[in-house]
Amino acid sequence: MAQDWDIKPRGEGCSGCQTPFADEQNYFSALVFDTDGYKRADYCEKCWLAKDDETVLPYSMWQGVFRLPP
């Protein structure tokens, strides 16, 4: 079965608390599959560690460092 991938790029802020990411801040990303396809969410460390929603396990997750554009 062919799958269309329309994964959005990293957001400018946390999907949990809506706070913009600061330069050189760690962030965590999760990719989940739902009825509309794959969705990406990015979180600050505090929201990532506080996440306790185990009903939807991510298909993939990773950590990065936010860098402001030059």
VOPAGU-2260 file (C-alpha; in pm, 1 decimal, decimal comma):
REM VOPAGU-2260
SITE   aa  ch    i         X         Y         Z
SITE  MET   A    0       0,0       0,0       0,0
SITE  ALA   A    1     139,5     339,4     -97,8
SITE  GLN   A    2     158,0     598,9     178,6
SITE  ASP   A    3     162,3     975,1     130,0
SITE  TRP   A    4     401,8    1147,8     368,5
SITE  ASP   A    5     318,5    1507,1     450,1
SITE  ILE   A    6     516,4    1546,5     771,8
SITE  LYS   A    7     528,5    1907,1     885,6
SITE  PRO   A    8     861,8    2068,2     975,1
SITE  ARG   A    9     953,5    2139,7    1337,0
SITE  GLY   A   10     735,2    2403,0    1496,6
SITE  GLU   A   11     860,8    2728,5    1643,8
SITE  GLY   A   12     720,4    2644,1    1986,3
SITE  CYS   A   13     593,8    2374,1    2218,6
SITE  SER   A   14     275,2    2190,0    2120,3
SITE  GLY   A   15     198,9    2144,2    2490,7
SITE  CYS   A   16     243,9    2484,4    2656,7
SITE  GLN   A   17     259,4    2697,5    2338,7
SITE  THR   A   18     583,7    2864,8    2458,1
SITE  PRO   A   19     821,6    2959,9    2172,8
SITE  PHE   A   20    1146,8    2764,2    2169,6
SITE  ALA   A   21    1459,7    2955,0    2275,8
SITE  ASP   A   22    1789,9    2937,5    2088,5
SITE  GLU   A   23    1982,5    2618,7    2178,8
SITE  GLN   A   24    1687,8    2474,1    2372,3
SITE  ASN   A   25    1636,0    2096,7    2367,1
SITE  TYR   A   26    1307,4    1987,1    2213,1
SITE  PHE   A   27    1137,8    1651,7    2163,6
SITE  SER   A   28     933,6    1550,0    1861,8
SITE  ALA   A   29     679,2    1272,8    1825,9
SITE  LEU   A   30     512,9    1135,4    1516,2
SITE  VAL   A   31     175,3     969,4    1571,1
SITE  PHE   A   32     -62,6     804,8    1327,5
SITE  ASP   A   33    -432,9     884,7    1354,1
SITE  THR   A   34    -734,9     875,1    1125,8
SITE  ASP   A   35    -602,4    1171,8     923,2
SITE  GLY   A   36    -255,7    1019,6     876,3
SITE  TYR   A   37      74,6    1108,7    1039,0
SITE  LYS   A   38      90,4    1412,9    1266,4
SITE  ARG   A   39     398,1    1569,6    1424,1
SITE  ALA   A   40     408,7    1743,4    1762,4
SITE  ASP   A   41     709,3    1920,2    1918,3
SITE  TYR   A   42     753,5    1967,5    2292,9
SITE  CYS   A   43     979,4    2151,5    2534,9
SITE  GLU   A   44    1157,8    1929,6    2785,3
SITE  LYS   A   45     919,7    2015,8    3069,0
SITE  CYS   A   46     608,8    1921,9    2869,9
SITE  TRP   A   47     773,2    1610,2    2725,4
SITE  LEU   A   48     862,6    1481,3    3072,5
SITE  ALA   A   49     515,5    1568,2    3204,4
SITE  LYS   A   50     339,6    1387,6    2917,5
SITE  ASP   A   51     156,3    1090,7    3059,3
SITE  ASP   A   52     -79,8    1017,0    2769,9
SITE  GLU   A   53      12,2     656,3    2704,7
SITE  THR   A   54    -308,4     587,6    2509,1
SITE  VAL   A   55    -140,6     701,6    2185,7
SITE  LEU   A   56     209,9     567,5    2145,8
SITE  PRO   A   57     425,4     753,5    1892,7
SITE  TYR   A   58     523,7     584,6    1569,5
SITE  SER   A   59     856,8     761,9    1603,4
SITE  MET   A   60    1015,5    1012,7    1841,8
SITE  TRP   A   61    1341,4    1204,1    1853,5
SITE  GLN   A   62    1523,8    1484,3    2030,4
SITE  GLY   A   63    1692,6    1789,0    1880,5
SITE  VAL   A   64    1832,8    2130,4    1962,8
SITE  PHE   A   65    1641,7    2436,2    1843,5
SITE  ARG   A   66    1860,8    2690,2    1666,5
SITE  LEU   A   67    1743,3    3034,2    1563,2
SITE  PRO   A   68    1809,1    3110,8    1197,8
SITE  PRO   A   69    2121,4    3322,2    1134,9
